[in-house]
Every structure is written in structure tokens, then in C-alpha cells.
Amino acid sequence: MTKRLLAVLAHPDDESFGPGGTFARYAAEGVDVHIAIATDGAAGSVASGYEEAREKLAEVRAGELETAVSVLGATLHTLGYRDSGYINDPANQHPEAFINADEYEAIGRVVRLIREIQPQVVVTHDETGNYFHPDHIFCWKITTPAFHAAGDPTQYPDIGPAPYQPQRLYYTAFPNTMIKFYTFLMRLRGQDPRHAGRNKDIDFTRLGFPRNKIHAVIDYRDYWDVKREASAKHASQGGGTGNSRALPEWFQRRFLARETYIRAVPPVPDGFRETDLFE
């Protein structure tokens, strides 16, 4: 039986900057990996040198996304929503913004994908949106009920094909030990971890989960270069540069090439740990 994984994520780049190592590893191991991106990424910030691309940013990011997903070895799907921007961004108010979408209809789009692809494993953002991004949170808000509705013949009966129930639902999540490590690095460099990111609007001190809440750890050391190549394709977003770039690559590859998840379905007790989402 073919193993299949569906990830539902908010923006172009989330698939590479986030769980890209996991996707690259499973694709290389023969898993049929599908990545659904909810928005066009047009409200995001731009890296130096891409200021003139602002007016056609959705087009630029669509091209970057397609190339990055190809590098990861996955199949791309898009939900077709407008980027909502970060907290208090004027883009929040746009009537076509993802966070203003009809929730029932948005859940239905994910139900359709699940019934068509029939993945055993579904992955999305956690309820905090990883860093409280409204689009990430809305992704969690629609994917979680879609996971359950997809297998229920009484829900979305007009959306084909036949009902299908995935086996597992995972949320991407960072252990707070790693977050504390990054905040330590930031302070060493004279940066304020409460005002991080290109727009200084991310508070690192609020991020992360206790280690006993992290249920799955995926080692992608053998696919480090693949994730790095995919991330580099998102040049308008800086190509994946971040705090870890202050560390030697050998150190990153040896100690940081792990992606972590909360297992939502079936639930497991605190302290449970696995190393394979299909285990």
C-alpha cells in the first residue's frame, strides 16, 4: 500500500522553511507527499532587492513555491486564498483575506483534497500558528475539522469522491528548549527576542511547547541539503535565512536537523515519543 501524506499550510515558503526536511525525507523514501498552500503570500514582507516585486508579489511567490515543492519531491495544491498578513496588518481587513473566508466553505476545500488524495497522515500548523500568525491559526482551524469531516458521509455529501478517514493528524510545533536556545543566540548578538523577524513583530519569548508535549521528532540530516535548496528558492523571502545561520553548518546539520510535531489524532499521553509519522 502506498503511503501518502498531505500537509495543509498557510503560505508559500511554509513548506520549505517549516517541515521541508520531513517532506524531502518521506518523498525520497517513496511516500506520496502532497502540499496544499492556502494563500498567495502577497502580504508578506520582501527581502532586500525585491522591493520592486511588491506589485506582482503573488506571481513571484507562486513561481518560487512551484520550484521549491518540486525540489522537495512533492505534489503542489493551492487553496486560492489571499494572504491576510500578520497581526494588525491592514491586509487583515481585506474581504478576500484567508482569515475572512467562509469557514464552512474553506473546510470543504480541505475535505475535497483529503477525499481525493486519501492520505494516511495529515499535517498542519498548531493552534498557536507557530508564532501566532492569523493565517497559520486559520489553517489549523479549518484542517482539524476537515480531518474528521472527510470520513463522515453526512458531512459535505456533495464533495466527492467517497468519504475517507485519514489515520493520523499532526501539528508542527517547536519545543521551547529550542526557542530558548535561539533567544540566547539573539541576546548574544545584541538582538531583542521580543521584537524579532524582519518587521520586529514576533515575540520569541511566547513561542514553543514543553518537550513532553512534543510527540514526534523527524531526523532529516540526510536531506539537509534538499531542504536548504528548497528554502533558497524562496529568494523573495530571504531564502530561509534566520538565527541558525549564525552557527556553523556542520553544527546545524548535526544538531538542528530535526523537525518536531504534536500528534493530535490519535491522541497520546504527555511524554510519548515517536520518530516516524507512519509508525
Summary of the structure (lengths in Angstrom):
residues: 279
radius of gyration: 18.0
end to end distance: 14.2
largest distance: 56.3
contacts: 914
relative contact order: 0.18
helix: 44%
strand: 18%
